[in-house]
Amino acid sequence: MSAQPYPISSLARRTALAAALLALAACGGGGGGGSDDGGNDDPGSSSGFTVSGTLSVPANLVVDGDTNDINQTRVANDGFASAQAISATSQVMGTVNLPRTGPEGASYAAGDGNDFYRVTLAAGQTLELDFSADPAVHNLDLYVYRQSGGSYALVGDSSGSSSSECLRITSAGEYWVQVLANKGASLYNLRIAAAGAASSCSNTATAVGVQRVLPGQLIAGLAAGTAKATAAGALIAAQPLSLLKGRVAPGHIGLFALDASEKARRRGLLALAGASAEELQAAPRPAWMDELDASSRLQVETLQYAKGLRASGAFDYVVANRPVHASATLVGSYPPNDERYSLQRWHYEQIALPTAMQTLLAMTTQPTLRPIVAVLDTGIVADHPDLKNQIAGGYDFVRDADSAGDGGGIDSNPDDLLSDASQPSFHGTHVAGTIAAETFNGTGVAGVAPMAQLMPLRVLGKGGEGSFYDILQALRYAAGLANDSGTLPARRADVANLSLGAEGTACDADTESLIASVRAQGTMVVAATGNESERDSGSIAAVDFPANCRGVIAVTATNAQRGIAYYANGGTQVALAAPGGDMRVATNGTGLPDGIYSTLATFETGGNRVSTYGQYQGTSMATPHVAGVLALMRWAYPGITPAQVDALLQDGQLSDDYGASGHDSDFGWGLVNAAKAVRAALNLKDGVSAPVDQGVIEAQPSSLDFGTSTTSLNFTLRKTADTDETVQSVSDDSSAVSVAALSVDGAGLGSYRVSVDRSGLATGLYTPTITVTTSRRTLIVTLSIQKLAEGTGSGDIGPVYVLVYDAATDEIVQQGLVSASGGSYRYSLSGITAKSVYIVAGSDYDNDSVVCSRGEACGAYPVLGATLTPVDLSGNRSGLDFLLTPVGVGNAEAASRAASRKRQD
């Protein structure tokens, strides 16, 4: 066939300006507008125009009392007595630094090595600490204590070597939470997740008196064939360590004991940190350690010693002497133990993935042939810890060297870009994580199909742009057809995921012919419908190319309420809907916007690429959900064909029917249902029925987080397959809660609304339950409700900078510094002569003259997204209101430097 040079982009396409905020939403648009206030109507007037509005802050957003910001009114929180009181579902933004590290500012010289918070927590809550700096250079730890008599006892710790720490609370009570600068300086986000909305976390808090580690004991070892033996021996000789068991030799490990002298241990720790002779001589104990009981003090020192020895590089393996968690599996029970799964829960429960996984787990024999999903996109971060074990080959088909951004054209390396100067979006990495991130491994995120392998095919270069010719070549490669690489994969892909497209282009006969050839090889093709719609204003764009081609499963996007997302394109070619998100709102109970959470990367200071996680939105994010479901079907029945999948799709066996009955232009055949799809595949396999002959009733979502201000949320009772099970009753156990049926059938299935009245509640965190009694069993929907004390959640998160940019030049034209008043920030900036502007606001807690870095508050009018919405000025504009949210693990971790804005000093 003849390939037309259509310009193709990832559906996270953006303008040059939008690249500055690309990780803050991705794969979608945003609309809105302010009100015209009259005033000067001459765009060329020297006096200029005024823009004004209000910045609002979520009630649970808190700022550290002593950041590095020179404009903040500082209140120290450096110890147990001065611990900052926070509420039980807070999101804290802050900074810590050792003396003379980090940017110049309020705490640079003296240091601010610890932040302490006092909070009453419920069982099941999780503390999640994420920090922005490169953990190889700057590192933070998380410790949790409880009061015991006249001292404090260590009950929980998370002191790894990554930029993320977590700890799960197992019993209710008052806790003291410490964010500690082990090395260097960093901004951080401390998120306290409600029970039921919490991430899986392998680190759990213990009871007072239960030792976290064996005090004073370390395990250190050397790899076989290492050249480190001499350095390791010298380090041990110089440190207050004694060998109890084992050997210090290549291929061996040893058990070491710390010196009984606390002074010697302090000097040893300081020496590992590169302290000066004067500091070594003094070797002071931090004041906060005076408040710990003796056992806890030695346990903390043991953990710090393990981290210091590990950072020294003299050993290949160093841990405190305590147990470690197990490794991952391909199929397991839900919820998985991946620590960030709670941030994916809403979109995986929406497609019934937990039930699908239980069905697969019940199979008598698990297959051995792992399905392969080709990801035609920007490439993949090949060393990402949640992806590196999932990759099966791949290729780079971006032939234009300038567009490629990696120094060359077509080659065998599909790794995503290594330089931030090349404008990477890590779009393909995000897509790949949704499909098949390593799961059940106690870390990171979960994939829809963890048993699948990924075939990254790089077809989009700098800025997420590419040409259709390169995509055609990659599609041929994926299916095992002749292509420009001159090679074929060892095994062709089972599914090809195309989260990309070109708008306003009809599909041609030659492209449909190629797709037919790909399908004949057994490769199913899924593609995104596009994000050009503005459904809020009634505008629905046509399905993008190549999703509009016959033989392609075109996927549109839903929001967290199962409605079609405002940006999603529609038309007769739409086949399925899947979660794509809407980051303008936060309704999923995590405290973060309703985005799709997956694998990403960012660049730290110095240009090093670092693996991370974060949210995007769009039909690009919906498509890999469907690709993952197809991979589950291939795992259940390796012989299933594209034609059989088509028949099942049109028979309603892969989806739940939403919208108009049958096929419609919004949902296609409906919202994809992984459980139904897996059962359909198993039923086809040699005519054998699925392990579960009859469906069950399930609640979705299975938990509701009302936070500090939400008064009503909905849940749905639905059947996983045909069943005679019926709902007998739905009740609650709290006078503050009421449940009402919204739309329910004769079996009690449908939508229910839960309402909360806090007026009769005392200050605190409540975890009531909704009990659903069916004809067979009892289901529980867990709730989390918080009542704030008077004056808590005041909306004051410290000084905020409001920046106005000329939309034509992306140059700053006005700036203001505003403080909170009455629970919100009101800004008014005058003298603006530009005809069209962007408005961005954010904090600068680390005082580096950059707002909106990870760990800081940020917002943009009307919504912080992948693209900024211009404000046209033909007069003064008022009512330009928007929300400030923390920039962190949930919404911009992928590109902190690109997402940041330089303010004027």
Secondary structure, DSSP 8 states (H G I E B T S, - for coil): ------EEEETT---TTGGGGGGGS-S-------EE--S---TT-TT-EEEEEEEE--TTEEE-TT-S-TTS------SSTT-EE--TT-EEEEEEE-TT-SSSSTTTTT-B-EEEEEEEE-TT-EEEEEE-S-TTTSEEEEEEEEEETTEEEEEEEE--SSSEEEEE--S-EEEEEEEEEEESEEEEEEEEE-TTT----S-B---TT--SS-TTEEEEEB-TT-S-HHHHHHHHHHTTEEEEEE-SSBT-EEEEEE-S-HHHHHHHHHHHTT--HHHHHH----GGGGGB-HHHHHHHHHHHHHHHHHHHTS-SEEEESS-------SS--SS---TTGGGTHHHHHHTTHHHHHHHHHT-SS--SS--EEEEEES-B-TT-TTTTTSB---EE----HHHH-SSSSSBS--B--S-GGG----HHHHHHHHHH---SSSSS---S-TT-EEEEEE---GGGEEEHHHHHHHHHHHTT---TTS---SS--SEEEE-EEBTT----HHHHHHHHHHHHTT-EEEEE--S--BGGGTB-----BTTTSTTEEEEEEE-TTSSB-TT---STTEEEEEE--BTT---SSSSS-B-EEEEEEEE-TTS-EEEEEEEE-SHHHHHHHHHHHHHHHHHH-TT--HHHHHHHHHTTSSEE--SSSSSBTTTBT-EE-HHHHHHHHHHHGGG---S-SS--EEEESSEEEEETT--EEEEEEEESSS----EEEEEES-TTEEEEEEEE-TTS-EEEEEEE--TT--SEEE--EEEEEESS-EEEEEEEEEE--TTSS-S--S-EEEEEEETTT--EEEEEEE-EETTEEEEEEEEE--SEEEEEEE--TT-SSEES-TTSEEEESS---SS---EE-SS-EE---EE-EE-STTTTGGGHHHH-EE---
